Amino acid sequence: MDDTGVVEVTASEDVFVMPEEWLERVHPRRGGAGVRPFAAEPWSRAQVDHVLAEAGDDMARMIAASTSPDVRDAEAQSPAWAAVVALTATYGRGGMAAFADVWITDHGLRFAALAAAGTATLIIDDPAARYRRNPTAGASIRHRVAADSSGRFRSSLEALLRVRAALAAAPEDEFEQVSAAVAAYRSGLPHVRAACSVLIPRPDWVSEDVAEALAADDSSRCRMLLHAVGTPAQAASLTRAVHLHHLDQDRLPITVVDGVGAGAATALFHWLDQRFQYSPGQSTADELLPVLAALPGDDVMRGLLARSGQRSVRMALQDAARRFPARALRILAEENDDLLRLHVIKHLDLVDQVMPLLSPAATGRVRAVVGSWDEVVTAPPSAVPAVLIDPPWQNRRKAAKPPVVTGLTCTDPASEDWLPGEREEWAERASSRDDSRTDWAALAEKVIGGTGQWFDAGALFSRGPEEIARPALARWHPRTDYHSPFWFPIAAARFGTDALPALLTLARSTPADYGPSLMPFTSPEVATLMADWAARLKSVRRLAQQWLLRHPAAAARALIPAALGKAGTARRQAERALLLLHERGHTGQLRTAAAGYGPEAAAGLEALFSADPLAALPARMPSPPEWAAPAVLPPVRLCDGSGALPAEAVANLVRMLMISRFDEPYAGLGPVRRAVDAAGLAEFGWALFEMWQATGGIAKDGWVLDAVALTGDDETVRRITPLITSWPTEGWTAKAVTALSVLVGIGTDEAFLHLHRISQRAKSGPLRKAAAARLTDIAESLGLTADQLADRLVPDFGLDADGSLRLDFGARQFMVGFDEQLRPFVTDGGGRRVKALPKPGARDDAELGEAAYQRFSALKRGVRKVAVEQVRRLEQAMVAGRRWTPAEFRRLFVEHPLMWHIGRRLVWVRHDESGAVAGTLRIAEDRSFADADDEPVEIGADETLGVAHPLQMADDLARWAGVFGDYEILQPFPQLGRPVYAFSDPERTAGRIERFEGVTVATTKVLTLDRRGWRRQEAVKAGIQPGFDRVIDAGQVLTVHLDPGIVGQVGFDPQQKLVAVFLHDGSASAWSLTEADTLPLSSLDPIIASEILRDLTDVTG
């Protein structure tokens, strides 16, 4: 060892020691791990006796029917007879390991080994049923012949491995005797020879049998022999021949490692890659990853690092880093992985020992981390926010007794308060079906009595005659089911408060499903329920808060009695709800409501408002988890430059984050956030998140997501968005939906922009819907629609007002412009385009040149995503007929430094106050407006503008094409040259577009509908997405039903048949489609019709 101690460190991490907890799961072999003296399981004999008694008649019948005389005539009490008895008795029942225990106990190891090997010579024929609890009458047992498949060896394998475990601990002379006896079977069939190798894994036997099994491509023998492998090459070859679905237990990977050591990694990675390819997120990865994380070797850690985009692999990588810290430090430094910083901080004691092994680049990275840590100066207590030095929970003052006002009761009747158009939208969800033959009175009695079909209640309350359905609703005893959340909004719109009692019953049992239907209703019961949900249920907290903010006056009248009542849960929940309304600007309505209950109530409410917010603490403060120790978290520096928070202050900051929610932070966080460096606080929050992820991301520490929302910045947004979109593919959809609160809580334009991207482009349907709902909430709070909010989220990237950017290199100047696809290009000082921005040269100002070069690089990265989104969004706006006011049009497309580059390349349509087309225009180079004759255009104050569709340009279309040709204006998407289509006369009266039905196309072509405003349908059984929907409005959906449907990977089914293409109201299903379920195609707007036909023509062409 040299003075650095490097050899000692690296050597200690190259030795594989099987973890103690694995020893119970390994199948022991002689000379391997987990070997212990044989002891029969205490229940073995009883199990054998039970199986023999139960299987007696079946055994006798199978043996008597045997076509092998030596099976029927085997000598009683011989190993051969024991094998016959065990195999027939356990067929369909299991318990072979118990037979092996009895053999060893009663007859010794030699007998047991021969009996176990003998089971491999036998096979049971049962042509009528392969897997049954009991064998069929035609079942029989015989000896294997060369033509038999190697399959059905599980029972033999159980016996072989159980006897092998006993042999592993046998004295040497006994082991040699048994080995010599078993060798007689080596002259048998290949399957029998493989059984010998499993029983006694002699290297020469195993090598011979592995080669034979691979040459014969016999996956059953390969699977058997995996229990006997002794070299990495054998393990790697066999795993390639055995599909991962055979990996049905965690004992096999550990047994392979016992035979091969760390060299098993190649084999285990092969299985891991198969799992992620075919079944991402399933349990086999959980069985493989802990094994891989415990194996030493650079190849193992680099293999985990290469696959660490998967969340589960990332966790395993961090586990491996804890086991092998020096290796991890070296490899993370070389690969410049995000985990490096935290790892270095946790293992500063290893830095000097590992440094000599690093490349210059890796050395620089480690030194930068160490340097930043060494530079940390702890701030004096006087500079630290007081709430972190002397937090309220350490010296709790006895709170003044809150006022109690008894005898208050809210007697408000149930009422409704619908948003504009909301009731109509809910009512329109009702399906249009032919109910002329329905006996509604009889159906109502079935629903009331609970004897109807699962769908009867929905039919009655959404479509039944009001004079029958309304009284039935009052007598109905509701029960939740899968279908009810879809039709209950229709019933709520039809029957108003008469539907409320049933709705409250359902909502109390399943808040997430029925809570949205409560939004228009107010009553003391609804208010109390919402206060409870807001305080207690994370899944519906946002919905409950929305209800409170939508109905502040009604909520105040309903909750003030409880908020001023006796101490307890009801009071705490009511207080929190009222404080939410107070903080959101509804104090006046709260005071009016309190005054209605008298002066005592009004005084009590004021006492609630004046309470010290820092004293609003849980009864018991949480302790930070071990993984969030201050020593391993990045420093949080104070803005005044006095230093970083001391360790105890950091621990108190973590405690405050633990009791905060992103929409309800602890009051002490405000002064802390104002006092510390914002970027450093964001790094601190991200470190908490990474450490939480490393420990498995367990739900009880889900406060971390709120902490990230409360500490994060735009860089946090860019880091977490890819994780949110990937989690659903790993089975973490609920977590991804919850994590949207991080983007909402950060609340910057960048955060909202990423939220919008998720709502448009996430592969997970539930995640897209949740993101869209969050955007709608944000937009409503700003008095905007979701589309208007998206308009305002387009960044300007710091461009000059004319849409250009000047890059100053000192001696040289360059200008940045944009083409029709918003791709940036560069011109030199003479106005000539250059192929690429050159790097700063010797004559340039080094500082200015480098800053300008980096700014252009950042601009290209940022614009790339925005450009694709905005071009696609404006094309969809043209299709959907979206319109803007003149003020919006000027601000968003004429004056915006980036968007004007697109806006000036399009023709815009003007609509008068009635909605009729008033003309078309383009944005000229001087940002004035001109028509197709290049004459100036004045936009009227009452007009609206949209992206013109060719069908709206009429006779102007050819003239516009000439103008754009003359000015050499290239368009961002096909507009002037866009083909237009229309339905034929027979199609207009039909509900199906039969010209496309029956056409078979490549799956890749069908998937282009994703980019054209269509939505894939939610996956049904076996994960199949059966088609695409084009949602036109609440009552019009165009569906394309596919066969076989889309399953995960694009290449799973290379082709799709368009089985049905039909227009409906959103309730029809292709599985049971009738003509009555469809709507006439003539009801479609001509532009929408043209675009649908264009999309499907392109897909099928």
Secondary structure, 3 states (H helix, E strand, C coil): CCCCCHHHHHHHCCCCCCCHHHCCCCCCCCCCCCCCCCCCCCCHHHHHHHHHHHHHHHHHHHHHCCCCHHHHCCCCCCHHHHHHHHHHHHCCCCCHHHHHHHHHHHHCHHHHHHHHHHHCCEEEECCCCCCCCCCCCCCEEEECCCCCCCCCCHHHHHHHHHHHHHHHCCCHHHHHHHHHHHHHHHHCCHHHHHHHHHHCCCHHHHHHHHHHHHHCCCHHHHHHHCCCCCCHHHHHHHHHHCCHHHCCCCHHHHHHHHHHHHHHHHHHHHHHHHHHHHCCCCHHHHHHHHHHHCCCCHHHHHHHHHCCCCHHHHHHHHHHHHHCHHHHHHHHHHHCCCCHHHHHHHCHHHHHHHHHHCCHHHHHHHHHHHHHHHCCCECCHHHCCHHHHCCCCCCCCCCCCCCCCCCCCCCCCCEECCCCCHHHHHHCCCCCCCCCCCCHHHHHHHHHHCCCCCCHHHHHHHHCCHHHHHHHHHHCCCCCCCCHHHHHHHHHHHHHHHHHHHHHHHHHHCHHHHHHHHCCEECHHHHHHHHHHHHHCHHHHHHHHHHHHHCHHHHHHHHHHHHCCCCCHHHHHHHHHHHHHHHCCCHHHHHHHHHCCCHHHHHHHHHHHHCCHHHCCCCCCCCCCHHHCHHHCCCCEECCCCCECCHHHHHHHHHHHHCCECCECCCCHHHHHHHECHHHHHHHHHHHHHHHHHCCCCHHHCHHHHHHHHHCCHHHHHHHHHHHHHHHHHCCHHHHHHHHHHHHHHCCHHHHHHHHHHHHHCCCHHHHHHHHHHHHHHHHHCCCCHHHHHHHCCCCCCCCCCCCEEEECCCCEEEEEECCCCCEEEECCCCCEECCCCCCCCCCCHHHHHHHHHHHHHHHHHHHHHHHHHHHHHHHHHHHCCCECHHHHHHHHHCCCCCHHHHCCCCEEEECCCCCEEEEEEECCCCCEECCCCCECCCCCCCEEEECCHHHHCCHHHHHHHHHHHCCCCCCCCCCCCCCCCCCHHHHHCCECHHHCCCEEEHHHHHHHHHHCCEECCCCHHHEEEEEEEEEECCEEEEEEEEEEEECCHHHCCEEEEEEEEEECCCCCHHHCCHHHECCHHHCCHHHHHHHHHHHHHHHC
